[in-house]
Amino acid sequence: MMTRSARFPASSFGAELQATLREGANKELRIKFSNAKLCTRFMHRLNALRAALKREDHADWEQLYRCGIHKDILDPCTLILGPRDSEFRSAIKDAGVSLTAPIPEKVEVTVSSDPADDFLATLRDATTVPKK
């Protein structure tokens, strides 16, 4: 018995699914469905679309993976999409972690074209005997 492949090409998904993922990567979306099964099915379709875009090396696949997708714990008919890990933001803030981490200091180092030549030059200077 042959099984049906679950790998659909990205072109087999509706444009509204991709638009939903784009919105969810930037802000929280709460989508209410009439029943929990439909909510689960939509969640699977979104994840299948992302997988297809990644497999096909679509230009936006990384952006669409920034969208976290999970069901609302209190309402299994509601799907929550939002920037990945955003559901932890308030707990992290309550723990005293700065949500706006400072930009690391920029350090610039200049290296000569050939550090070995510079090192050898210092040795030559140290071993040079002055002429009488």
Helices and strands as residue ranges (DSSP letters): G 10-12, H 15-26, E 29-32, H 36-55, H 61-65, E 67-71, E 78-83, G 86-88, H 89-94, H 115-127
